[in-house]
């Protein structure tokens, strides 16, 4: 099975339908009823949208939004079909996204990774107390994606305590594409 990475655009209607379904599957609480709209937003001018195909079928997608006069971009979203996770699809998508953004003179790629269900130790207690010590000693309790991003060279650059409710922080991660 060979994977092909493609730039997504309005000409890939079947892929766009598959992308919406992958988003619904990966993030039902976020995209259960608006996945098609999210996919269309990914295709807006100036943004980058990538897809991963296996045997002609879309199995993963990622995108990036330019910020800070194009020197920093936000990775949003990254989703891989459940049956294809832990098979290199997400890593390949992120690496290709980094390559494309580096060509656009991006210096920093960053992302937010919510902890809405107690998946890390950052959800325990008051994150406003000893914030940096808690970040430094973070542990993955329930397969939170921050570990995936660490393996790709990202690091935690901050948190927003209680961003998604009490004890539900948003974990901000970033990577320099030039250092």
Order of alpha helices (4+ residues) and beta strands (2+ residues): beta-alpha-alpha-alpha-beta-beta-beta-alpha-beta-alpha-alpha-beta-beta
